[in-house]
Amino acid sequence: MATYLYRCTSHGETEVVRPIGSAPPTWSCPVCQSECARVFVPPMLSLAPSRLVAAIDRAERSADAPEVVTSLPTQGARRRTPMAPPNPAYQRLPRP
Protein backbone atom coordinates (compact mmCIF):
# COMPACT_ATOMS: atom_id res chain seq x y z
CA MET A 1 0.00 0.00 0.00
CA ALA A 2 1.17 3.51 -0.79
CA THR A 3 0.15 6.88 0.61
CA TYR A 4 -0.94 9.43 -1.99
CA LEU A 5 -1.40 13.14 -1.35
CA TYR A 6 -4.29 15.20 -2.72
CA ARG A 7 -4.80 18.97 -2.26
CA CYS A 8 -8.18 20.68 -1.88
CA THR A 9 -8.22 24.40 -2.66
CA SER A 10 -10.35 25.08 0.43
CA HIS A 11 -9.32 22.51 3.04
CA GLY A 12 -5.67 21.71 2.28
CA GLU A 13 -4.00 18.34 1.84
CA THR A 14 -5.54 14.89 2.27
CA GLU A 15 -3.65 11.60 2.46
CA VAL A 16 -5.18 8.55 0.79
CA VAL A 17 -3.85 4.99 1.20
CA ARG A 18 -4.29 2.88 -1.94
CA PRO A 19 -2.51 -0.04 -3.62
CA ILE A 20 0.55 0.99 -5.61
CA GLY A 21 -0.33 2.22 -9.09
CA SER A 22 -4.08 2.53 -8.46
CA ALA A 23 -4.26 6.20 -7.45
CA PRO A 24 -6.72 8.22 -9.57
CA PRO A 25 -5.67 11.70 -10.79
CA THR A 26 -8.40 13.33 -8.64
CA TRP A 27 -10.03 12.48 -5.30
CA SER A 28 -13.06 13.93 -3.56
CA CYS A 29 -12.38 16.07 -0.47
CA PRO A 30 -13.68 14.38 2.71
CA VAL A 31 -14.99 17.74 4.02
CA CYS A 32 -16.57 19.54 1.05
CA GLN A 33 -16.73 16.69 -1.53
CA SER A 34 -15.07 18.86 -4.21
CA GLU A 35 -12.43 17.43 -6.55
CA CYS A 36 -8.84 17.46 -5.21
CA ALA A 37 -5.84 17.32 -7.51
CA ARG A 38 -3.09 14.81 -6.84
CA VAL A 39 0.19 16.24 -5.53
CA PHE A 40 3.42 14.52 -6.52
CA VAL A 41 5.96 14.45 -3.69
CA PRO A 42 9.41 12.83 -3.49
CA PRO A 43 9.60 9.43 -1.81
CA MET A 44 10.69 9.03 1.79
CA LEU A 45 14.26 10.19 1.35
CA SER A 46 14.81 10.36 5.09
CA LEU A 47 15.54 6.63 4.94
CA ALA A 48 18.11 7.05 2.15
CA PRO A 49 21.85 7.37 2.84
CA SER A 50 23.09 10.92 3.25
CA ARG A 51 25.36 10.64 0.17
CA LEU A 52 22.33 9.84 -2.00
CA VAL A 53 20.36 12.79 -0.62
CA ALA A 54 23.34 15.10 -1.19
CA ALA A 55 23.67 13.89 -4.80
CA ILE A 56 19.97 14.50 -5.45
CA ASP A 57 20.19 18.00 -3.96
CA ARG A 58 23.27 18.80 -6.07
CA ALA A 59 21.48 17.59 -9.22
CA GLU A 60 18.45 19.77 -8.46
CA ARG A 61 20.65 22.85 -7.84
CA SER A 62 22.47 22.30 -11.15
CA ALA A 63 19.25 23.03 -13.07
CA ASP A 64 19.33 26.69 -11.99
CA ALA A 65 22.96 27.28 -11.07
CA PRO A 66 25.34 24.78 -12.71
CA GLU A 67 28.85 24.47 -11.34
CA VAL A 68 31.40 26.09 -13.65
CA VAL A 69 34.89 24.69 -14.10
CA THR A 70 37.47 27.45 -13.73
CA SER A 71 40.71 25.49 -14.08
CA LEU A 72 42.15 22.28 -15.46
CA PRO A 73 42.44 19.27 -13.18
CA THR A 74 45.73 18.76 -11.39
CA GLN A 75 48.48 16.71 -13.03
CA GLY A 76 48.26 13.98 -10.38
CA ALA A 77 44.73 13.06 -11.42
CA ARG A 78 45.47 10.77 -14.35
CA ARG A 79 43.29 7.95 -15.56
CA ARG A 80 44.59 4.50 -14.89
CA THR A 81 44.22 1.95 -17.60
CA PRO A 82 42.27 -1.10 -16.44
CA MET A 83 44.30 -4.16 -15.60
CA ALA A 84 43.96 -7.28 -17.70
CA PRO A 85 41.47 -9.79 -16.31
CA PRO A 86 42.94 -12.82 -14.52
CA ASN A 87 41.56 -15.24 -17.11
CA PRO A 88 44.38 -15.98 -19.63
CA ALA A 89 41.89 -16.25 -22.51
CA TYR A 90 40.91 -12.60 -22.04
CA GLN A 91 44.49 -11.27 -21.85
CA ARG A 92 44.92 -11.45 -25.63
CA LEU A 93 41.96 -9.16 -26.26
CA PRO A 94 42.69 -5.49 -27.04
CA ARG A 95 42.44 -3.10 -24.11
CA PRO A 96 40.53 0.18 -24.24
C-alpha positions as CSV (number, residue, x, y, z in Angstrom):
1,M,0.0,0.0,0.0
2,A,1.2,3.5,-0.8
3,T,0.2,6.9,0.6
4,Y,-0.9,9.4,-2.0
5,L,-1.4,13.1,-1.3
6,Y,-4.3,15.2,-2.7
7,R,-4.8,19.0,-2.3
8,C,-8.2,20.7,-1.9
9,T,-8.2,24.4,-2.7
10,S,-10.4,25.1,0.4
11,H,-9.3,22.5,3.0
12,G,-5.7,21.7,2.3
13,E,-4.0,18.3,1.8
14,T,-5.5,14.9,2.3
15,E,-3.7,11.6,2.5
16,V,-5.2,8.6,0.8
17,V,-3.8,5.0,1.2
18,R,-4.3,2.9,-1.9
19,P,-2.5,0.0,-3.6
20,I,0.5,1.0,-5.6
21,G,-0.3,2.2,-9.1
22,S,-4.1,2.5,-8.5
23,A,-4.3,6.2,-7.5
24,P,-6.7,8.2,-9.6
25,P,-5.7,11.7,-10.8
26,T,-8.4,13.3,-8.6
27,W,-10.0,12.5,-5.3
28,S,-13.1,13.9,-3.6
29,C,-12.4,16.1,-0.5
30,P,-13.7,14.4,2.7
31,V,-15.0,17.7,4.0
32,C,-16.6,19.5,1.1
33,Q,-16.7,16.7,-1.5
34,S,-15.1,18.9,-4.2
35,E,-12.4,17.4,-6.5
36,C,-8.8,17.5,-5.2
37,A,-5.8,17.3,-7.5
38,R,-3.1,14.8,-6.8
39,V,0.2,16.2,-5.5
40,F,3.4,14.5,-6.5
41,V,6.0,14.5,-3.7
42,P,9.4,12.8,-3.5
43,P,9.6,9.4,-1.8
44,M,10.7,9.0,1.8
45,L,14.3,10.2,1.3
46,S,14.8,10.4,5.1
47,L,15.5,6.6,4.9
48,A,18.1,7.1,2.1
49,P,21.8,7.4,2.8
50,S,23.1,10.9,3.3
51,R,25.4,10.6,0.2
52,L,22.3,9.8,-2.0
53,V,20.4,12.8,-0.6
54,A,23.3,15.1,-1.2
55,A,23.7,13.9,-4.8
56,I,20.0,14.5,-5.5
57,D,20.2,18.0,-4.0
58,R,23.3,18.8,-6.1
59,A,21.5,17.6,-9.2
60,E,18.5,19.8,-8.5
61,R,20.7,22.8,-7.8
62,S,22.5,22.3,-11.1
63,A,19.3,23.0,-13.1
64,D,19.3,26.7,-12.0
65,A,23.0,27.3,-11.1
66,P,25.3,24.8,-12.7
67,E,28.8,24.5,-11.3
68,V,31.4,26.1,-13.6
69,V,34.9,24.7,-14.1
70,T,37.5,27.5,-13.7
71,S,40.7,25.5,-14.1
72,L,42.1,22.3,-15.5
73,P,42.4,19.3,-13.2
74,T,45.7,18.8,-11.4
75,Q,48.5,16.7,-13.0
76,G,48.3,14.0,-10.4
77,A,44.7,13.1,-11.4
78,R,45.5,10.8,-14.4
79,R,43.3,8.0,-15.6
80,R,44.6,4.5,-14.9
81,T,44.2,2.0,-17.6
82,P,42.3,-1.1,-16.4
83,M,44.3,-4.2,-15.6
84,A,44.0,-7.3,-17.7
85,P,41.5,-9.8,-16.3
86,P,42.9,-12.8,-14.5
87,N,41.6,-15.2,-17.1
88,P,44.4,-16.0,-19.6
89,A,41.9,-16.2,-22.5
90,Y,40.9,-12.6,-22.0
91,Q,44.5,-11.3,-21.8
92,R,44.9,-11.4,-25.6
93,L,42.0,-9.2,-26.3
94,P,42.7,-5.5,-27.0
95,R,42.4,-3.1,-24.1
96,P,40.5,0.2,-24.2
